[in-house]
Amino acid sequence: MQVVKIFKYLSIAEGYSFLLLLFVTMPLKYLGGIGLPNTVVGMAHGFLFLAYVALAIVVSQLLKWNFKTTIIVVLMSVVPFGTFWVKERYLNDVQTA
């Protein structure tokens, strides 16, 4: 269940990168004309997003989630604060020993 523990940390990192991109670097780019932070955080967020979706599919197989739960977990990656909700709702009760 080490994969589930990694997925917990990944969901937190992906959530923070999304919020950082949305609320910090986007205003810097479009209101301040400073595009470099958006590029750097955007690339990191893209990598974390892809890793989140891939690992969500792996974890869904390990935890035997039904199709609906898997789709919800994947779709929450495009909702602000969604990955934090996934961690609280679906991953906190899982034993990662």
Backbone atoms as SQL, in Angstrom:
CREATE TABLE atoms (id INTEGER PRIMARY KEY, chain TEXT, resi INTEGER, resn TEXT, atom TEXT, x REAL, y REAL, z REAL);
INSERT INTO atoms VALUES
  (1, 'A', 1, 'MET', 'N', 0.805, -1.204, 0.000),
  (2, 'A', 1, 'MET', 'CA', 0.000, 0.000, 0.000),
  (3, 'A', 1, 'MET', 'C', 0.851, 1.271, 0.000),
  (4, 'A', 2, 'GLN', 'N', 2.119, 1.111, -0.287),
  (5, 'A', 2, 'GLN', 'CA', 3.001, 2.265, -0.393),
  (6, 'A', 2, 'GLN', 'C', 2.558, 3.193, -1.507),
  (7, 'A', 3, 'VAL', 'N', 1.939, 2.627, -2.554),
  (8, 'A', 3, 'VAL', 'CA', 1.459, 3.427, -3.680),
  (9, 'A', 3, 'VAL', 'C', 0.359, 4.381, -3.219),
  (10, 'A', 4, 'VAL', 'N', -0.483, 3.935, -2.307),
  (11, 'A', 4, 'VAL', 'CA', -1.554, 4.791, -1.800),
  (12, 'A', 4, 'VAL', 'C', -0.969, 5.961, -1.017),
  (13, 'A', 5, 'LYS', 'N', 0.066, 5.693, -0.247),
  (14, 'A', 5, 'LYS', 'CA', 0.728, 6.762, 0.505),
  (15, 'A', 5, 'LYS', 'C', 1.340, 7.787, -0.446),
  (16, 'A', 6, 'ILE', 'N', 1.976, 7.306, -1.504),
  (17, 'A', 6, 'ILE', 'CA', 2.538, 8.202, -2.519),
  (18, 'A', 6, 'ILE', 'C', 1.432, 9.012, -3.174),
  (19, 'A', 7, 'PHE', 'N', 0.298, 8.358, -3.447),
  (20, 'A', 7, 'PHE', 'CA', -0.830, 9.052, -4.070),
  (21, 'A', 7, 'PHE', 'C', -1.385, 10.147, -3.152),
  (22, 'A', 8, 'LYS', 'N', -1.393, 9.905, -1.843),
  (23, 'A', 8, 'LYS', 'CA', -1.829, 10.939, -0.893),
  (24, 'A', 8, 'LYS', 'C', -0.952, 12.183, -1.011),
  (25, 'A', 9, 'TYR', 'N', 0.357, 11.973, -0.991),
  (26, 'A', 9, 'TYR', 'CA', 1.275, 13.108, -1.098),
  (27, 'A', 9, 'TYR', 'C', 1.188, 13.779, -2.467),
  (28, 'A', 10, 'LEU', 'N', 1.009, 12.979, -3.495),
  (29, 'A', 10, 'LEU', 'CA', 0.882, 13.518, -4.842),
  (30, 'A', 10, 'LEU', 'C', -0.380, 14.353, -4.986),
  (31, 'A', 11, 'SER', 'N', -1.476, 13.915, -4.367),
  (32, 'A', 11, 'SER', 'CA', -2.714, 14.688, -4.460),
  (33, 'A', 11, 'SER', 'C', -2.571, 16.041, -3.768),
  (34, 'A', 12, 'ILE', 'N', -1.838, 16.079, -2.670),
  (35, 'A', 12, 'ILE', 'CA', -1.589, 17.348, -1.988),
  (36, 'A', 12, 'ILE', 'C', -0.712, 18.253, -2.856),
  (37, 'A', 13, 'ALA', 'N', 0.365, 17.697, -3.405),
  (38, 'A', 13, 'ALA', 'CA', 1.269, 18.487, -4.245),
  (39, 'A', 13, 'ALA', 'C', 0.553, 19.003, -5.489),
  (40, 'A', 14, 'GLU', 'N', -0.266, 18.171, -6.116),
  (41, 'A', 14, 'GLU', 'CA', -0.997, 18.586, -7.305),
  (42, 'A', 14, 'GLU', 'C', -1.993, 19.690, -6.964),
  (43, 'A', 15, 'GLY', 'N', -2.652, 19.555, -5.832),
  (44, 'A', 15, 'GLY', 'CA', -3.597, 20.579, -5.403),
  (45, 'A', 15, 'GLY', 'C', -2.930, 21.922, -5.160),
  (46, 'A', 16, 'TYR', 'N', -1.793, 21.894, -4.475),
  (47, 'A', 16, 'TYR', 'CA', -1.075, 23.143, -4.222),
  (48, 'A', 16, 'TYR', 'C', -0.534, 23.758, -5.508),
  (49, 'A', 17, 'SER', 'N', -0.064, 22.920, -6.430),
  (50, 'A', 17, 'SER', 'CA', 0.447, 23.476, -7.679),
  (51, 'A', 17, 'SER', 'C', -0.675, 24.116, -8.487),
  (52, 'A', 18, 'PHE', 'N', -1.854, 23.513, -8.455),
  (53, 'A', 18, 'PHE', 'CA', -3.004, 24.074, -9.161),
  (54, 'A', 18, 'PHE', 'C', -3.405, 25.417, -8.557),
  (55, 'A', 19, 'LEU', 'N', -3.455, 25.487, -7.227),
  (56, 'A', 19, 'LEU', 'CA', -3.825, 26.742, -6.567),
  (57, 'A', 19, 'LEU', 'C', -2.765, 27.813, -6.778),
  (58, 'A', 20, 'LEU', 'N', -1.496, 27.420, -6.730),
  (59, 'A', 20, 'LEU', 'CA', -0.410, 28.368, -6.980),
  (60, 'A', 20, 'LEU', 'C', -0.492, 28.913, -8.393),
  (61, 'A', 21, 'LEU', 'N', -0.754, 28.033, -9.334),
  (62, 'A', 21, 'LEU', 'CA', -0.885, 28.440, -10.732),
  (63, 'A', 21, 'LEU', 'C', -2.083, 29.361, -10.918),
  (64, 'A', 22, 'LEU', 'N', -3.197, 28.993, -10.308),
  (65, 'A', 22, 'LEU', 'CA', -4.440, 29.726, -10.507),
  (66, 'A', 22, 'LEU', 'C', -4.443, 31.090, -9.818),
  (67, 'A', 23, 'PHE', 'N', -4.007, 31.131, -8.572),
  (68, 'A', 23, 'PHE', 'CA', -4.163, 32.351, -7.784),
  (69, 'A', 23, 'PHE', 'C', -2.911, 33.216, -7.657),
  (70, 'A', 24, 'VAL', 'N', -1.759, 32.710, -8.059),
  (71, 'A', 24, 'VAL', 'CA', -0.538, 33.495, -7.934),
  (72, 'A', 24, 'VAL', 'C', 0.080, 33.792, -9.302),
  (73, 'A', 25, 'THR', 'N', 0.406, 32.752, -10.045),
  (74, 'A', 25, 'THR', 'CA', 1.145, 32.994, -11.279),
  (75, 'A', 25, 'THR', 'C', 0.279, 33.513, -12.426),
  (76, 'A', 26, 'MET', 'N', -0.996, 33.144, -12.474),
  (77, 'A', 26, 'MET', 'CA', -1.863, 33.671, -13.535),
  (78, 'A', 26, 'MET', 'C', -2.051, 35.188, -13.383),
  (79, 'A', 27, 'PRO', 'N', -2.344, 35.697, -12.173),
  (80, 'A', 27, 'PRO', 'CA', -2.408, 37.155, -12.040),
  (81, 'A', 27, 'PRO', 'C', -1.069, 37.836, -12.334),
  (82, 'A', 28, 'LEU', 'N', 0.031, 37.191, -11.940),
  (83, 'A', 28, 'LEU', 'CA', 1.336, 37.769, -12.274),
  (84, 'A', 28, 'LEU', 'C', 1.505, 37.887, -13.782),
  (85, 'A', 29, 'LYS', 'N', 1.064, 36.870, -14.501),
  (86, 'A', 29, 'LYS', 'CA', 1.235, 36.873, -15.951),
  (87, 'A', 29, 'LYS', 'C', 0.312, 37.889, -16.621),
  (88, 'A', 30, 'TYR', 'N', -0.951, 37.865, -16.272),
  (89, 'A', 30, 'TYR', 'CA', -1.912, 38.677, -17.009),
  (90, 'A', 30, 'TYR', 'C', -2.103, 40.086, -16.452),
  (91, 'A', 31, 'LEU', 'N', -1.859, 40.279, -15.178),
  (92, 'A', 31, 'LEU', 'CA', -1.992, 41.619, -14.608),
  (93, 'A', 31, 'LEU', 'C', -0.644, 42.320, -14.466),
  (94, 'A', 32, 'GLY', 'N', 0.412, 41.515, -14.217),
  (95, 'A', 32, 'GLY', 'CA', 1.719, 42.121, -14.010),
  (96, 'A', 32, 'GLY', 'C', 2.670, 41.994, -15.184),
  (97, 'A', 33, 'GLY', 'N', 2.314, 41.178, -16.152),
  (98, 'A', 33, 'GLY', 'CA', 3.186, 41.010, -17.306),
  (99, 'A', 33, 'GLY', 'C', 4.435, 40.190, -17.030),
  (100, 'A', 34, 'ILE', 'N', 4.423, 39.398, -15.954),
  (101, 'A', 34, 'ILE', 'CA', 5.574, 38.566, -15.591),
  (102, 'A', 34, 'ILE', 'C', 5.209, 37.118, -15.903),
  (103, 'A', 35, 'GLY', 'N', 5.774, 36.580, -16.972),
  (104, 'A', 35, 'GLY', 'CA', 5.356, 35.266, -17.436),
  (105, 'A', 35, 'GLY', 'C', 6.192, 34.086, -16.980),
  (106, 'A', 36, 'LEU', 'N', 7.415, 34.316, -16.503),
  (107, 'A', 36, 'LEU', 'CA', 8.296, 33.211, -16.143),
  (108, 'A', 36, 'LEU', 'C', 7.749, 32.328, -15.020),
  (109, 'A', 37, 'PRO', 'N', 7.220, 32.891, -13.925),
  (110, 'A', 37, 'PRO', 'CA', 6.680, 32.007, -12.880),
  (111, 'A', 37, 'PRO', 'C', 5.556, 31.103, -13.400),
  (112, 'A', 38, 'ASN', 'N', 4.754, 31.635, -14.305),
  (113, 'A', 38, 'ASN', 'CA', 3.675, 30.838, -14.866),
  (114, 'A', 38, 'ASN', 'C', 4.226, 29.672, -15.677),
  (115, 'A', 39, 'THR', 'N', 5.295, 29.897, -16.405),
  (116, 'A', 39, 'THR', 'CA', 5.906, 28.843, -17.200),
  (117, 'A', 39, 'THR', 'C', 6.466, 27.736, -16.317),
  (118, 'A', 40, 'VAL', 'N', 7.187, 28.125, -15.283),
  (119, 'A', 40, 'VAL', 'CA', 7.817, 27.147, -14.397),
  (120, 'A', 40, 'VAL', 'C', 6.759, 26.361, -13.625),
  (121, 'A', 41, 'VAL', 'N', 5.844, 27.051, -12.984),
  (122, 'A', 41, 'VAL', 'CA', 4.813, 26.380, -12.200),
  (123, 'A', 41, 'VAL', 'C', 3.875, 25.595, -13.118),
  (124, 'A', 42, 'GLY', 'N', 3.629, 26.109, -14.302),
  (125, 'A', 42, 'GLY', 'CA', 2.775, 25.404, -15.256),
  (126, 'A', 42, 'GLY', 'C', 3.354, 24.069, -15.671),
  (127, 'A', 43, 'MET', 'N', 4.662, 24.030, -15.916),
  (128, 'A', 43, 'MET', 'CA', 5.303, 22.755, -16.264),
  (129, 'A', 43, 'MET', 'C', 5.256, 21.771, -15.105),
  (130, 'A', 44, 'ALA', 'N', 5.530, 22.263, -13.900),
  (131, 'A', 44, 'ALA', 'CA', 5.467, 21.395, -12.718),
  (132, 'A', 44, 'ALA', 'C', 4.049, 20.881, -12.509),
  (133, 'A', 45, 'HIS', 'N', 3.089, 21.760, -12.671),
  (134, 'A', 45, 'HIS', 'CA', 1.696, 21.360, -12.506),
  (135, 'A', 45, 'HIS', 'C', 1.286, 20.339, -13.570),
  (136, 'A', 46, 'GLY', 'N', 1.740, 20.515, -14.785),
  (137, 'A', 46, 'GLY', 'CA', 1.434, 19.559, -15.842),
  (138, 'A', 46, 'GLY', 'C', 1.970, 18.175, -15.529),
  (139, 'A', 47, 'PHE', 'N', 3.192, 18.111, -15.053),
  (140, 'A', 47, 'PHE', 'CA', 3.777, 16.829, -14.659),
  (141, 'A', 47, 'PHE', 'C', 2.994, 16.211, -13.506),
  (142, 'A', 48, 'LEU', 'N', 2.690, 17.016, -12.484),
  (143, 'A', 48, 'LEU', 'CA', 1.946, 16.504, -11.329),
  (144, 'A', 48, 'LEU', 'C', 0.539, 16.055, -11.718),
  (145, 'A', 49, 'PHE', 'N', -0.093, 16.780, -12.625),
  (146, 'A', 49, 'PHE', 'CA', -1.426, 16.410, -13.088),
  (147, 'A', 49, 'PHE', 'C', -1.409, 15.046, -13.778),
  (148, 'A', 50, 'LEU', 'N', -0.463, 14.858, -14.690),
  (149, 'A', 50, 'LEU', 'CA', -0.369, 13.572, -15.391),
  (150, 'A', 50, 'LEU', 'C', -0.050, 12.429, -14.431),
  (151, 'A', 51, 'ALA', 'N', 0.846, 12.683, -13.485),
  (152, 'A', 51, 'ALA', 'CA', 1.178, 11.661, -12.495),
  (153, 'A', 51, 'ALA', 'C', -0.034, 11.350, -11.616),
  (154, 'A', 52, 'TYR', 'N', -0.806, 12.378, -11.258),
  (155, 'A', 52, 'TYR', 'CA', -2.005, 12.183, -10.444),
  (156, 'A', 52, 'TYR', 'C', -3.009, 11.291, -11.162),
  (157, 'A', 53, 'VAL', 'N', -3.287, 11.581, -12.428),
  (158, 'A', 53, 'VAL', 'CA', -4.262, 10.798, -13.181),
  (159, 'A', 53, 'VAL', 'C', -3.785, 9.354, -13.333),
  (160, 'A', 54, 'ALA', 'N', -2.515, 9.166, -13.672),
  (161, 'A', 54, 'ALA', 'CA', -1.982, 7.809, -13.827),
  (162, 'A', 54, 'ALA', 'C', -2.040, 7.040, -12.515),
  (163, 'A', 55, 'LEU', 'N', -1.625, 7.678, -11.425),
  (164, 'A', 55, 'LEU', 'CA', -1.624, 7.001, -10.139),
  (165, 'A', 55, 'LEU', 'C', -3.041, 6.788, -9.617),
  (166, 'A', 56, 'ALA', 'N', -3.971, 7.655, -9.970),
  (167, 'A', 56, 'ALA', 'CA', -5.365, 7.459, -9.576),
  (168, 'A', 56, 'ALA', 'C', -5.909, 6.176, -10.184),
  (169, 'A', 57, 'ILE', 'N', -5.531, 5.901, -11.410),
  (170, 'A', 57, 'ILE', 'CA', -5.978, 4.667, -12.059),
  (171, 'A', 57, 'ILE', 'C', -5.351, 3.442, -11.388),
  (172, 'A', 58, 'VAL', 'N', -4.074, 3.538, -11.041),
  (173, 'A', 58, 'VAL', 'CA', -3.407, 2.432, -10.349),
  (174, 'A', 58, 'VAL', 'C', -4.031, 2.199, -8.979),
  (175, 'A', 59, 'VAL', 'N', -4.256, 3.278, -8.233),
  (176, 'A', 59, 'VAL', 'CA', -4.835, 3.161, -6.894),
  (177, 'A', 59, 'VAL', 'C', -6.266, 2.639, -6.971),
  (178, 'A', 60, 'SER', 'N', -6.996, 3.024, -8.002),
  (179, 'A', 60, 'SER', 'CA', -8.365, 2.523, -8.135),
  (180, 'A', 60, 'SER', 'C', -8.385, 1.013, -8.309),
  (181, 'A', 61, 'GLN', 'N', -7.380, 0.475, -8.972),
  (182, 'A', 61, 'GLN', 'CA', -7.282, -0.977, -9.115),
  (183, 'A', 61, 'GLN', 'C', -6.889, -1.632, -7.796),
  (184, 'A', 62, 'LEU', 'N', -5.964, -1.014, -7.070),
  (185, 'A', 62, 'LEU', 'CA', -5.527, -1.580, -5.793),
  (186, 'A', 62, 'LEU', 'C', -6.636, -1.575, -4.744),
  (187, 'A', 63, 'LEU', 'N', -7.382, -0.472, -4.691),
  (188, 'A', 63, 'LEU', 'CA', -8.437, -0.341, -3.676),
  (189, 'A', 63, 'LEU', 'C', -9.790, -0.840, -4.166),
  (190, 'A', 64, 'LYS', 'N', -9.822, -1.332, -5.407),
  (191, 'A', 64, 'LYS', 'CA', -11.033, -1.891, -5.994),
  (192, 'A', 64, 'LYS', 'C', -12.197, -0.902, -5.995),
  (193, 'A', 65, 'TRP', 'N', -11.894, 0.334, -6.423),
  (194, 'A', 65, 'TRP', 'CA', -12.944, 1.333, -6.567),
  (195, 'A', 65, 'TRP', 'C', -13.800, 0.986, -7.768),
  (196, 'A', 66, 'ASN', 'N', -15.076, 1.354, -7.701),
  (197, 'A', 66, 'ASN', 'CA', -15.921, 1.157, -8.872),
  (198, 'A', 66, 'ASN', 'C', -15.627, 2.265, -9.890),
  (199, 'A', 67, 'PHE', 'N', -16.225, 2.149, -11.067),
  (200, 'A', 67, 'PHE', 'CA', -15.939, 3.090, -12.150),
  (201, 'A', 67, 'PHE', 'C', -16.328, 4.513, -11.765),
  (202, 'A', 68, 'LYS', 'N', -17.466, 4.669, -11.096),
  (203, 'A', 68, 'LYS', 'CA', -17.948, 6.000, -10.699),
  (204, 'A', 68, 'LYS', 'C', -16.945, 6.687, -9.768),
  (205, 'A', 69, 'THR', 'N', -16.451, 5.977, -8.781),
  (206, 'A', 69, 'THR', 'CA', -15.481, 6.545, -7.840),
  (207, 'A', 69, 'THR', 'C', -14.194, 6.931, -8.557),
  (208, 'A', 70, 'THR', 'N', -13.747, 6.087, -9.456),
  (209, 'A', 70, 'THR', 'CA', -12.533, 6.388, -10.206),
  (210, 'A', 70, 'THR', 'C', -12.698, 7.656, -11.036),
  (211, 'A', 71, 'ILE', 'N', -13.827, 7.793, -11.707),
  (212, 'A', 71, 'ILE', 'CA', -14.085, 8.991, -12.513),
  (213, 'A', 71, 'ILE', 'C', -14.151, 10.228, -11.627),
  (214, 'A', 72, 'ILE', 'N', -14.783, 10.130, -10.472),
  (215, 'A', 72, 'ILE', 'CA', -14.867, 11.266, -9.547),
  (216, 'A', 72, 'ILE', 'C', -13.466, 11.692, -9.111),
  (217, 'A', 73, 'VAL', 'N', -12.640, 10.729, -8.738),
  (218, 'A', 73, 'VAL', 'CA', -11.280, 11.032, -8.278),
  (219, 'A', 73, 'VAL', 'C', -10.468, 11.695, -9.389),
  (220, 'A', 74, 'VAL', 'N', -10.597, 11.205, -10.604),
  (221, 'A', 74, 'VAL', 'CA', -9.855, 11.798, -11.720),
  (222, 'A', 74, 'VAL', 'C', -10.377, 13.196, -12.032),
  (223, 'A', 75, 'LEU', 'N', -11.691, 13.377, -12.052),
  (224, 'A', 75, 'LEU', 'CA', -12.267, 14.688, -12.368),
  (225, 'A', 75, 'LEU', 'C', -11.971, 15.739, -11.301),
  (226, 'A', 76, 'MET', 'N', -11.771, 15.330, -10.073),
  (227, 'A', 76, 'MET', 'CA', -11.461, 16.288, -9.013),
  (228, 'A', 76, 'MET', 'C', -10.099, 16.939, -9.212),
  (229, 'A', 77, 'SER', 'N', -9.297, 16.406, -10.123),
  (230, 'A', 77, 'SER', 'CA', -7.997, 17.020, -10.389),
  (231, 'A', 77, 'SER', 'C', -8.120, 18.319, -11.172),
  (232, 'A', 78, 'VAL', 'N', -9.280, 18.577, -11.757),
  (233, 'A', 78, 'VAL', 'CA', -9.471, 19.828, -12.507),
  (234, 'A', 78, 'VAL', 'C', -10.357, 20.818, -11.761),
  (235, 'A', 79, 'VAL', 'N', -10.701, 20.500, -10.525),
  (236, 'A', 79, 'VAL', 'CA', -11.517, 21.373, -9.684),
  (237, 'A', 79, 'VAL', 'C', -10.614, 21.963, -8.601),
  (238, 'A', 80, 'PRO', 'N', -10.626, 23.290, -8.421),
  (239, 'A', 80, 'PRO', 'CA', -9.823, 23.849, -7.328),
  (240, 'A', 80, 'PRO', 'C', -10.213, 23.222, -5.982),
  (241, 'A', 81, 'PHE', 'N', -9.239, 22.847, -5.209),
  (242, 'A', 81, 'PHE', 'CA', -9.387, 22.182, -3.912),
  (243, 'A', 81, 'PHE', 'C', -9.921, 20.753, -4.043),
  (244, 'A', 82, 'GLY', 'N', -10.099, 20.259, -5.255),
  (245, 'A', 82, 'GLY', 'CA', -10.655, 18.929, -5.469),
  (246, 'A', 82, 'GLY', 'C', -9.767, 17.810, -4.970),
  (247, 'A', 83, 'THR', 'N', -8.464, 17.936, -5.171),
  (248, 'A', 83, 'THR', 'CA', -7.569, 16.861, -4.740),
  (249, 'A', 83, 'THR', 'C', -7.484, 16.775, -3.217),
  (250, 'A', 84, 'PHE', 'N', -7.669, 17.894, -2.543),
  (251, 'A', 84, 'PHE', 'CA', -7.686, 17.862, -1.077),
  (252, 'A', 84, 'PHE', 'C', -8.931, 17.114, -0.595),
  (253, 'A', 85, 'TRP', 'N', -10.046, 17.334, -1.280),
  (254, 'A', 85, 'TRP', 'CA', -11.282, 16.637, -0.952),
  (255, 'A', 85, 'TRP', 'C', -11.132, 15.133, -1.188),
  (256, 'A', 86, 'VAL', 'N', -10.469, 14.763, -2.280),
  (257, 'A', 86, 'VAL', 'CA', -10.239, 13.345, -2.583),
  (258, 'A', 86, 'VAL', 'C', -9.427, 12.702, -1.472),
  (259, 'A', 87, 'LYS', 'N', -8.388, 13.383, -1.037),
  (260, 'A', 87, 'LYS', 'CA', -7.556, 12.842, 0.037),
  (261, 'A', 87, 'LYS', 'C', -8.377, 12.624, 1.297),
  (262, 'A', 88, 'GLU', 'N', -9.187, 13.596, 1.665),
  (263, 'A', 88, 'GLU', 'CA', -10.005, 13.471, 2.870),
  (264, 'A', 88, 'GLU', 'C', -11.091, 12.411, 2.725),
  (265, 'A', 89, 'ARG', 'N', -11.738, 12.363, 1.583),
  (266, 'A', 89, 'ARG', 'CA', -12.906, 11.495, 1.381),
  (267, 'A', 89, 'ARG', 'C', -12.537, 10.044, 1.119),
  (268, 'A', 90, 'TYR', 'N', -11.519, 9.820, 0.287),
  (269, 'A', 90, 'TYR', 'CA', -11.234, 8.464, -0.169),
  (270, 'A', 90, 'TYR', 'C', -9.930, 7.858, 0.355),
  (271, 'A', 91, 'LEU', 'N', -9.006, 8.675, 0.814),
  (272, 'A', 91, 'LEU', 'CA', -7.678, 8.137, 1.134),
  (273, 'A', 91, 'LEU', 'C', -7.311, 8.161, 2.612),
  (274, 'A', 92, 'ASN', 'N', -7.981, 8.943, 3.429),
  (275, 'A', 92, 'ASN', 'CA', -7.577, 9.034, 4.836),
  (276, 'A', 92, 'ASN', 'C', -7.831, 7.751, 5.624),
  (277, 'A', 93, 'ASP', 'N', -8.843, 6.999, 5.256),
  (278, 'A', 93, 'ASP', 'CA', -9.170, 5.791, 6.016),
  (279, 'A', 93, 'ASP', 'C', -8.409, 4.561, 5.544),
  (280, 'A', 94, 'VAL', 'N', -7.613, 4.705, 4.496),
  (281, 'A', 94, 'VAL', 'CA', -6.875, 3.573, 3.951),
  (282, 'A', 94, 'VAL', 'C', -5.625, 3.342, 4.785),
  (283, 'A', 95, 'GLN', 'N', -5.411, 2.088, 5.174),
  (284, 'A', 95, 'GLN', 'CA', -4.207, 1.731, 5.923),
  (285, 'A', 95, 'GLN', 'C', -3.040, 1.652, 4.957),
  (286, 'A', 96, 'THR', 'N', -1.975, 2.401, 5.247),
  (287, 'A', 96, 'THR', 'CA', -0.815, 2.433, 4.355),
  (288, 'A', 96, 'THR', 'C', 0.389, 1.717, 4.982),
  (289, 'A', 97, 'ALA', 'N', 0.146, 0.728, 5.796),
  (290, 'A', 97, 'ALA', 'CA', 1.239, 0.010, 6.436),
  (291, 'A', 97, 'ALA', 'C', 1.979, -0.881, 5.471);
